[in-house]
Amino acid sequence: MGGLRFDDESFKSLRGRIGARAGFAGRHAPFVEGKVFREFKGDNDVNVGSGALVDTLKGQGRGTWVRLEGGLGGGQGGGPIISGWADFGDVKGYGLRAGFCF
């Protein structure tokens, strides 16, 4: 990679998650889901070098956050899959997911 060296021994992470999902019968198989994520060890420094030059990129761990998601799961025999999710806590975000199950 262009003469760059990365010290891959300088970064490690440990993340866990627990969650629950409720799915419902029906043509479109609606569902709701909740997950809790926790990064137990995530603060990392990555040393990057090129020749005699070395620099450190600092990365801060993400902490604890909750993801809530709900949508349609495709149903028995296939169909559209669409859901929306939102993250709350130390990580914040939202998004949509779409696809088709055959």
N, C-alpha and C positions, 0 to 999 in steps of 0.2 A: 504494500500500500504506500507507494511513494516514499519509501525509506522511513516511515513512521514505526515506532515501537510502542506497544501498549503493555503495561505491566498487569497482566490478567490475574496475578496473585494478590493484587492490592484491593480488589473489590469482591465482596460477597454479600448475599442478601438472604433473609429468611422471612417468608411471608406465609400467613395462614388465612384461611377463610372458613366460615361456617354459614350455612344457609338453609332455607326451607322454601318449598315450592308447592303451590296448590294448583292442580289442574282440574278442569271441569269437563264433563262429557258434553258432547254436542257436535254439530257439524263442523265448527271452526276451532274446537278445543281451546277455549279461553284459559289463561293462566295468570297468576300473580306470584311473584317471587321476591324474597328478601335475602340479602347476603351481608355479612359483616366481614370486612377485610382488616387485617392488622399486619403491619410490617414491624417485626420484632427487632431485626437488625438490618438497617438499610442505609445508614449514613456511610457513604463511600467516597474515597479519593482515588482517582485513576491517574497514574503517572504516564505521560505521553512523552516520548523522546524522538529526536531527530538529530543524528550526529552527536555532538557534545551538548546540545540543548535539551533540557528536560523541563516540562511544565506539569502542573497538577490541576486536574479538573475536579472540582468538589461537587459531590452530589448529596443532597439531603434526602433522608428517608421520607416516606409518605405518611407514616403514622397510622391512624385508624379512620375508617370511613364505612358508610353503609350504602349499598346499592339497592334501590327498589325498581322492579321491572314488572310490566304487565303487557299482555297482548293476546294474539291469536296464534295457536301452535300448529296449525295445519290440519288437524283432525285425522281421523282414521281413514286411511286410503289416500292421503295427500291433500294438498291444497295450499293456499297462501299462508305465509308465516310473516307476521308483522308485530313488532313490539316497540315500546318506548321505555327508556330507563333514565334514572337520575341518581347521581352520587351526592351524598351529604357528609360533612365532617371535614377532616383534614384534606380530603380530595373533593373537589366540586366539579360537576360536569353533567351533561345530559346528552341523549342521542336517540336515534331511531335505528332499527334493524329490520330488514325486509328480505324475503326470499320465497322459495316455493319448494314444497316437499312432494316428491313423486311417489 
